[in-house]
Each structure stands twice: as structure tokens, then as C-alpha cells.
Amino acid sequence: MTEFNLKQYLESKRELVNSALDELLPGESTLSGKVMEAMRYSVMAGGKRVRPILLLAGAEAVGGAVEPLLPAACALECIHTYSLIHDDLPAMDDDDLRRGRKTCHVIYGEAMAILAGDGLLTLAFALMASERMNNALDAARLNRAIRMLADASGIFGMVGGQTADILMEGKTVDADTLRFIHARKTGALLRVSVEMGGYLAGADDHAVSSLGKYGKSLGLAFQVVDDLLDIEGDEELTGKPVGSDEKNRKATYPALYGLEKTRKMASDLLDESLEAISSFGPEADPLRAIANYVVTRKR
């Protein structure tokens, strides 16, 4: 049996997503063109495209086609990038580097960075509700997917987790609070990426539930590893300052559990994610390989 080539898979899907992003992101040179320039600067700065690729892999895992779902994949990257732009602002994490480049507010100013984030968030839902998506998918299924994305990215997901994270800065947090923060701040969008991919591809409730369990464990693992990289990572590889969590007195797993237990937690979450999709066939091999990559990554 041929070993699955994750590097080749990620590169091919990243190229597909980047091409779709370049097509779907606005580039008008009107009076409001500066905000579109800032949006493009941040989205096209690179990045692993983990969330869009998870959506496409989730679709493939249930035998679905990826081409009709590219606007949804791009919507995920728009939401993720908007969150990074706002996270980097002086009022939030006050970071000057992102993806190896100067952050959006450093280049364009705080006001334009805020607007660029707003523009990407609203563009994401325009892409989800686009004619291209409506022509390719059942209306009821698409409507539910839009609600799934809204819940995962809004006050019940990413925004809610970020809020809790800010409120707990400088305070002692327990394990339940930390899990609440990370399951929403980072985990919710990762979970819905793979879950929505399967759902939009026509998967039944059981398969979607399994993909959701995979995504939930993977999302938490992703944040646990992010916490580790903020301490042990190489800034040249991560593309962002090391030690910013400690500087901002953020609640993290290493701060609560120590490095050794945090590494064990990442390993356990990997096992949980793989178990969730154990009943899937070889079509889910990309998801299995991605889970291993997330836990062993260096950036």
C-alpha cells in the first residue's frame, strides 16, 4: 500500500484555495480600494490554509467533490484572517508580526485594519450565500451550513472564546475555564471546518457527528500545540513573536499544567481525533494525516 503523501496533498489543496481566494477577493480601485488592499495583504500573506483544507478533506472523507465547495473554503479563510487582524491590534495582543510579515495595522493603521477585518467577516457570509453556492447545493442544507458557520465564528464560538480570554488575562484560571476558552477561541472554527465540509458534501447525521468529534479534538490539540510553540517555537518558523502569551499574561495549557503534561495532552487529543473517524475508509486518510501534522508541527 502506498503511503499517503501529506506534503503533496497540502500543497495541491493550498494552491487550489489560493487560486480561489485570488479570484474571489475584491480588488477594486475605487475610493474604498484601500480597505480591499488591506484585506488582500492579510489574506494573501501566506498561511497554512488549515481550515479551508479541512473543509475540503471533510468533503472527500464522505465521497464528496471539492470544487463546488471552494467558496465555503474561502469563507473560512476570510473569517480566520479577520480574527488574526483583530487579534494583532494594540487593543488586543499588540503583535507586529504575522505569517512572517508586518501585521495589517502596522502597514495600514489601526482604523484600516479594523475595517479590513470587518470586510473579511462580511465577505465570508457573502461567499457562503453566493449564486455559485446556491446553484451547487440544496438550499436547506446551505442555510443550515451558514448557521453552523455563524455559531462557530460568533458569540457562541470564536468571539465568545476570545471574550473569555480577554476577561481572564492576568487571572488564575482552572482547567474548565481554560478548556472553555480554547474550545471556542480556536477549536470552534477548526471543528466546523471539517464538519461543514462533510455536511455540504451530503453526509448523513452519523458521519457529520463523527467529523464533528474529530474536529473538536483536533481543534483543542491545535491550540495546545500553539501554546507550546509560543514557548518552544522558532520565530523564523512560526512567523510570529515567541513569548507573546506570557507577555500578555494569557491563560495557556503550559502555564496551568507545565510543559510535560501539555505535550501528553496533545498526544491524547490526537488519539481521540483518530478514533472519531476510525470507521471511515481510506477517503479519510487526509484527515488522519492532518491530525498527525497538527500535533507534530513546528509552526
Residue pairs with C-beta under 8 A, 6 or more apart in sequence:
4 285
4 286
4 288
4 289
6 286
6 289
6 290
6 292
6 293
9 286
9 289
10 48
10 53
10 290
10 293
13 49
13 52
13 53
13 56
13 57
13 66
14 48
14 49
14 53
16 56
16 66
16 70
17 49
17 52
17 53
17 56
17 70
17 73
17 74
17 77
18 44
18 49
20 70
20 71
20 73
20 74
21 43
21 44
21 74
21 77
22 44
24 71
24 74
24 127
25 36
25 39
25 40
25 43
25 44
25 123
26 36
26 39
26 123
27 36
27 40
28 36
34 108
34 112
35 112
35 115
35 116
35 119
36 119
37 108
38 104
38 107
38 108
38 112
38 113
38 115
38 116
39 116
39 119
39 120
39 123
41 104
41 107
41 108
41 116
42 81
42 84
42 85
42 98
42 104
42 116
42 120
43 77
43 78
43 81
43 120
45 98
45 99
45 100
45 101
46 99
46 100
46 101
46 239
47 77
47 81
47 99
48 299
49 77
50 190
50 193
50 222
50 290
50 294
51 73
51 76
51 77
51 80
51 189
51 190
51 193
52 73
52 74
52 76
52 77
52 193
53 73
53 290
54 190
54 193
54 194
54 197
54 215
54 218
54 287
54 290
55 69
55 72
55 73
55 76
55 193
55 194
55 196
55 197
55 200
56 66
56 69
56 73
56 197
57 194
57 197
57 284
57 286
57 287
57 290
58 193
58 194
58 195
58 196
58 197
58 198
58 201
58 211
58 215
58 287
59 65
59 66
59 69
59 197
59 198
59 200
59 201
60 66
60 197
60 201
60 283
60 284
60 286
61 194
61 197
61 198
61 211
61 277
61 280
61 283
61 284
61 286
61 287
62 198
62 201
62 202
62 203
62 207
62 211
62 283
63 201
63 283
64 197
64 198
64 200
64 201
64 202
64 203
65 201
66 73
68 132
68 133
68 136
68 137
69 136
69 197
69 200
69 201
71 127
71 128
71 130
71 132
71 133
72 127
72 128
72 133
72 145
72 196
72 197
72 200
74 124
74 127
75 123
75 124
75 125
75 127
75 128
75 149
76 124
76 149
76 189
76 193
78 120
78 121
78 123
78 124
78 127
79 120
79 121
79 124
79 149
79 153
79 158
79 189
80 189
81 117
81 120
82 116
82 117
82 118
82 119
82 120
82 121
82 124
83 117
83 153
83 158
83 162
83 189
84 98
85 103
85 104
85 105
85 113
85 114
85 116
85 117
85 120
86 92
86 113
86 114
86 117
87 93
87 95
87 162
88 94
88 95
88 96
88 98
88 103
88 104
88 105
88 113
89 105
89 110
89 113
89 114
90 105
90 110
92 166
93 244
93 248
94 248
95 103
95 240
95 241
95 244
96 102
96 103
96 106
96 241
97 103
97 235
97 239
97 240
97 241
98 104
98 239
98 240
99 239
99 240
100 239
101 239
103 113
104 112
104 113
104 116
104 117
105 112
105 113
108 116
121 153
124 149
124 153
125 146
125 149
125 150
127 133
128 142
128 145
128 146
128 149
129 142
129 146
133 142
134 142
137 200
141 199
141 200
141 202
142 200
144 199
145 196
145 199
145 200
148 192
148 195
148 196
148 199
149 192
149 196
151 157
151 188
151 192
152 158
152 188
152 189
152 191
152 192
153 159
153 188
153 189
153 192
154 160
155 163
156 184
156 188
157 184
157 188
157 189
157 192
158 184
158 185
158 186
158 188
158 189
160 184
161 180
161 181
161 182
161 183
161 184
161 185
161 186
161 187
161 188
162 184
162 185
164 177
164 180
164 181
164 184
164 185
165 181
165 185
165 250
165 251
168 177
168 181
168 251
169 248
169 249
169 250
169 251
170 249
171 251
173 181
173 251
173 256
174 256
175 256
177 251
178 251
178 252
178 253
178 256
179 220
181 251
182 220
182 223
182 224
182 253
183 216
183 219
183 220
185 223
186 219
186 220
186 222
186 223
186 226
187 215
187 216
187 219
187 220
187 222
187 223
188 219
189 219
190 215
190 218
190 219
190 222
191 212
191 215
191 216
191 218
191 219
192 215
193 215
194 211
194 212
194 214
194 215
194 218
194 287
195 208
195 211
195 212
195 215
197 211
198 207
198 208
198 211
199 208
203 211
207 280
210 276
210 277
210 279
210 280
211 276
211 277
213 272
213 273
213 276
214 273
214 274
214 276
214 277
214 287
214 291
215 273
217 269
217 270
217 272
217 273
217 276
218 269
218 273
218 290
218 291
218 294
220 269
221 266
221 269
221 270
221 273
221 291
221 294
221 295
222 294
223 253
224 253
224 262
224 265
224 266
224 269
225 266
225 294
225 295
225 297
227 245
227 252
227 253
227 254
227 262
228 253
228 254
228 259
228 262
228 263
228 266
229 238
229 242
229 297
229 298
229 299
230 242
230 243
230 244
230 245
230 246
230 252
231 242
231 243
231 245
231 246
231 254
231 259
232 259
233 242
233 298
233 299
234 242
234 298
234 299
235 241
235 242
237 298
237 299
238 298
238 299
239 299
244 250
245 252
245 255
246 255
253 262
253 265
254 262
257 265
266 295
267 295
269 295
270 291
270 292
270 294
270 295
273 291
274 288
274 291
277 284
277 287
277 288
280 287
